[in-house]
Amino acid sequence: MTTPSIDVLYDTPRAPNPRRVRLFLAEKRLSLPTEVVTIMDGSHFRPEYRDKVGSFHVPALGLSDGTILTETVAICRYIEALHPEPNLMGTDPLEKAVVEMWGRRVEFQLLLPIAQVLRHGNPAMAVLENPQCPEWAEVNRPRVVAALDWLEGILAQTPYIAGQRFTIADITALVAVEFMRAIRQALPETHTATHDWLTRLRAREGYVE
Amino acid sequence: MTTPSIDVLYDTPRAPNPRRVRLFLAEKRLSLPTEVVTIMDGSHFRPEYRDKVGSFHVPALGLSDGTILTETVAICRYIEALHPEPNLMGTDPLEKAVVEMWGRRVEFQLLLPIAQVLRHGNPAMAVLENPQCPEWAEVNRPRVVAALDWLEGILAQTPYIAGQRFTIADITALVAVEFMRAIRQALPETHTATHDWLTRLRAREGYVE
């Protein structure tokens, strides 16, 4: 039942999942010893990284007992356990489940299609996605547009995605929406609730690149 | 801080995610009032279902306060909070994060490619996946084979996916491996550690269809 401390965060700029962790940390006013990995040259596929981390995933969290955690949400859940305030993943069983539900919906319905358009539609991403499938990028472009409509429908009803307060689900959605730059997809001007939400999120002290 | 009770599980046969919830419940020796939804005729897209559940997702969990939870892992986490024993998602922060990490790896590296081969490669699935992208099914077939090698590598080292004991990560992997029937993908005979793990899982009292 020991709870190891965090030794190091393996991080990389620009990619969406590492930014989710940085935003999560910034909301908690935490800063961790960080090792920056370059992914666009495929460094995370090389033995130097794999020998340390045990997989090619970034972000990763190195703990004092030697465990390396990967998977963004698992990393965030561990950070939340060590640093519970401000709470970002729910305080009681019901809120925890509701936040997880919304977080996953945003991942699957919004972030995943955006990533698919980029990884399969942009030849420069061949280092990360092999083989690429341009037809799959094409299928996902209208799914991104539909997901933006879906998001607008949610934010027209509640100030934050999982309800009345800011949670990890907003972090995931923020990262997804801002990552649309990479696929040259704009947020329609008519999506006023989403624009308002974005303005509020960008004004937060925890807003970081 | 109230914790609503569970009124009803919306379930459907054959699909992998609902089966994950059934296995999770069976391991805890729980049985819930259940409403069975047909998905192969698109019933879950009709207003009768959407008006009740608020989305087209199956499985879903109806709670006594009117909340409807969707997303398999969120549903399981709520069940775990109400019925903690036997524990399937980790007992302390480290184990919880490790189990979540493995659960997500299995989802993304194994279950997702299998589902993509089926949903985009089988014309009968057009009711669930529109538009279909046959090229994407083709890309995912070798990813399934690679994921089986990866799984064998894990199970050659530990008795269960997240370590020394059975967890929700094993449930997800079991459902994925058995769902390969739908894409006519066999588990290679040479994958002896995976076959041994499968035999142990099928002998469990909590093994259900």
Interface residues (C-beta under 8 A of the other chain):
Chain A: M1 T2 T3 P4 L63 D65 T67 L69 T70 E71 V73 A74 I75 R77 Y78 A81 L82 T91 D92 P93 L94 K96 A97 V98 E100 M101 R104 R105 P131 C133 E135 W136 V139
Chain B: M1 T2 T3 P4 L63 D65 T67 L69 T70 E71 V73 A74 I75 R77 Y78 A81 L82 T91 D92 P93 L94 K96 A97 V98 E100 M101 R104 R105 P131 C133 E135 W136 V139
